[in-house]
Amino acid sequence: MPETPEPGLASAAPSLLSRLLAFAAVIIGGACGALIGYGFTDLQCEGDCATWLGLSTVIGALVGALGVAVVAVLALRAMDEWDSTQKQSPRRR
């Protein structure tokens, strides 16, 4: 039988809004990376470049999404640490 958490313990997960905003940021970062990869190859390639355009678009999307994902995870962890520190320490006046 699974144990139920005590009512006094708060979840360590970030809020739903924070997670949705981080997800949206990763999607936008991937789209921007794809546009940069496509544009970079389109400027340099002459003739039939469909393979190179597709490859650079995918690589750009992956690099952009991974970079933004790293920053988003670090930001969510920092927010959680800040919140837990504020809850544990008494207020100083």
N, C-alpha and C positions, 0 to 999 in steps of 0.2 A: 504494500500500500504506500503510495507516494506521500511524502511529508508535505504539509502545507506550510508556507513561510509564515513567520510571525507577523502580526499586523503592524508592529512598530518598525520593521525593516523596510526601507525604501529600495526600489530597484536601482541598480547601478547603470542601467541602460539610459542613453540620452533620450530626450523627449522625442515624440513622434515627429513633430515639426522640424527639429534639428536633423533627424535622420532623413526626412524627405528633402530638405534643403541640400544636404550633403549629396544625396543621390542625384538631384537635379544638377548640382554643380559638376558632378562627374560626367553626366550626359552632355552638358554644354561644353565641358573641357574636351571631351572626345570629339564632338562635332567641330569645334574650332581646330583641333589637331588634324582632323581629316581635311578641312578646308586648306590649312597651311600646307599639308603634304601634297594635296592635289595641285595647288597653285605653284608650289616650288617646282614640281616636275613639269607642269604645263609650260612654265617659262623656259625650261631648259631643253625640252625634248622637241624634235622636229619629225614630222612624218607620222607613221602609225605607232603610237605609244600607249595603246590601251592597257597592255600588261603592266607597264611601268606606272601609269597613272593609277591603276587599281591597287597595285602593291604599295605605292607611296601613300595613297589615301588610307589604306588599312593600317600601315605602320604609324602614320601620323595620328590616327584616331586612338590607337593603343597607347602610344607615348603620352598623348594629351590626357587621356582618361586615367592612366596610371599615375601620372604626376599629380593631377587634381585629387585623386583618391588618397594618395599618401598625405597630402595637406589636409584633406577633410578628416581623415582618421586621427591625425595629430591634433587637430582643432577640437574634435569631439572628446578626445581623451583629456585635453587640457580643460575643457569646460566641466567635465565630470570631476576632475581633481579639484578644480576651484570650488565647485559646489560642495563636495564632500568636506573640504577644508573649512569652508564657511560654516557648515553645519556642526562640525566637531569643536571648533574653538569658540570660547565665549567672547562676546563682543567687548572690545576695549573702548572706553570713552575718555 
